Amino acid sequence: MTFNPLEQRGIPLDRQVRSWRELNVEPIDPDRCDPYTRCRIITMNGIEVEAILFSHQLARHCPDPEIKRQLARTRYIEAQQQKVVNWLLPGVSSVLETTIAYEQVAVDLTAWVARMEPDPYLKQAYQFGVLEDFDHLYRYANLYEMIEHRKAESIVDNLTEVMPGRPTRFHHRDPVDNVRDPYDKNTTNPLSKLHALTIMSTEQQTMNFYMNTGPTYMEPIARQLYQEIGLIEEEHVTHYESLVDPGETWWEQLVNHEYNECYLYYSFMEQESDPKVKAIWELHLNMELEHLHVACDLMRRHDGRDPQQVLAPELPNVLTFEPNKQYLRELLDTQMDLTTLGAGYVREAHERFERMQEQIHGGEAPPSDRVMAEHNEMFGREYRVQSEGAHPDPAMREK
């Protein structure tokens, strides 16, 4: 069934404010929930945070007080939505358990987007990034067993494999080599705009999460691993945000944000297995439909264009959380040795890459290597979940 958000009316904005009782949602049960329910929650939290931050940036660059007031009205509702979504996460989960769920999002969301992306250059950007998040999942899973004495399979539930990706030590690149070429807003497929905004937003939330939670650990190796991977998430946000055409006007960006929220809430409503969470996705979709109409009106008034010129006439196929094991194994087999040079990709280490490696590592093993050494010393093995067989790269197989 096709769904065109531009033809749907949502809940009027003046009826969207919720009371404390309505905001006080029941969190999911981490031991019984579908892992992909947790992934959808983490994704939508990142999407709502991006919507809030973007609206603030637009307001700071807007001299018209009436527009500021309109943005503030919608943004307050977005802030309530973010509180509801993020508060679905259970307080009984540790920071590290939530971290592993964040990395499961990064792996399976980015892999799905890479599979569906119609533009070859953008597809390569997602393929490149996902192998790094795949390795982060592996490093955090080993840290989890070390300091909490539990196994990550209780979180990812065999939906996502846990084994080495592109080694984290090689993710540290000269910052200029993290900037990609943007899509052309006038010729790109509308789906590509949604993909770029979605992955940028979720990676941004991961960056924010690590930069704030990393120092809450007492264990030195945990603090150091969060610091290292947190810096790589900065690289990833640069990587993905540079894919967006900087020529998009503020109003184009605003309607893209609201349209993307409609797309994702609709997608997640269609596949959600938890009835209580599904009801939240449906409610928020009906709120976002109205936010989209407000944004479209602003674009018509201040950009002089009809939003239908830049938006898809109907929502694409629903964005789906599902296992991507074979696809990821194909990438592990063919793209492990890639790095970036300028806006492209190469297989050989180059001068800028080697200089950055020397500067950041200083001749010592990085935390991502040391966590594996400490885990091996403690358990005499690595922690992996390889449901589909041995690692595709013989060099990465357990010794």
C-alpha positions, 0 to 999 in steps of 0.5 A: 500500500502506498502512503503519501504523507503530503496527502495525510492530515495529522493531529493538530499542533495545538493538541499534541502537548502531552501531560506527565502521565502520558510522557511516563511510558513503560520501558521495554523489558531487556530480557524479553524484548525483540532486539530490533525493537530496541534498535528502532528505539535507538534509531528514532531517538537519534532522529528526534535529537537531530530534528531538535538540533536542526531546528535550533540551528535554523532558529539561530540563523533566522531573523524573523521572530514569527518563524522562531515562534513557529519553530519553537512550537514544533520543536517542543513537541519534538522534544516531548517525542524524544523523551518518550522514545528514549525513555522506552529504554530500560534503566536496568540496562548498563551503559555498555549493554546500551552501547552494544545495542547502539552498535547493532543499530549501526551495523544492521541499519547501515547494511540495510541502507547500503543494500537499498541505496540506488546511488553507487557512490553513496552505497560505497560510503555506507559499505565503507562505514559499516565495516568499521561499526562492525568492528566496534561491536566486536571490541565492545562485546569483548569489553562487556565480557571482561568487565560485566562477565556477560555475553553480547549474544544476550543483546544481539540475539544471534541476529547480528554476528560478532567478529572482527571488521576493519580493525579499529586501529586503522579507522584513524584517518587524516580529517580531510580524508573523511569528507566525501562528495555530496549528492546533487539535490537536483538529480539524486533519488529522493530515497538517497536524501532519506538514507543520508539523513537517517545514517547521519542522524544515528551516527551523530547520536552514537557520537554524542552518547559515547562522548558523554557516557565514556568517562562514567566508567572506572575501568581504565580500559573501558574509558580508553576504548570509549575515547577511541571509538568516540573519536571515530564516531566524529569521523563517521559523522563527518563522513556521512554529513558531507554526503548531503548537498550543502546547496539545500536551503534551510527550508528544503532541509526542514521538509526533508527532516520532517518527511524522513520522520514520517518515513521512519515512524511509518516504517517502524509502525509497520514492523513493530512486534511490541503493541505498546511501542507500536502505538507510540510509533503510530501516535508520533507518525500522526504528530509528524504528519502535521509537522510536515505540513507546517514545514511545507507551509514555511517552505512555500512562504519563504522559499517560494517553491512547492515541497513536492518539487523536492520530496518523493511523491510517496514513501519508499518501501519501509526501512527494515531492521533484519539480519544482514549476515551474508551481505556483511560477509561479502563486504568483509571478504572484499572491502576490509583493506580499504581506506580513504584518500580525498573523497575516494577510496584506496587499498594502499596506505598513503602518506597522510594516512600513515602520518595520522597513524603515527601521530595518534598511536604514538608507537603504542597499541591503541585501546581497541587492540589492548582490550583484545589482549586483556580479554585473551589474557583473562579468558584465553580466547576472543569473544565471537558470535559466528553463526554462519561459519568461520570469518570470511577473511582467513587472516581474521580467523581465530588462531 
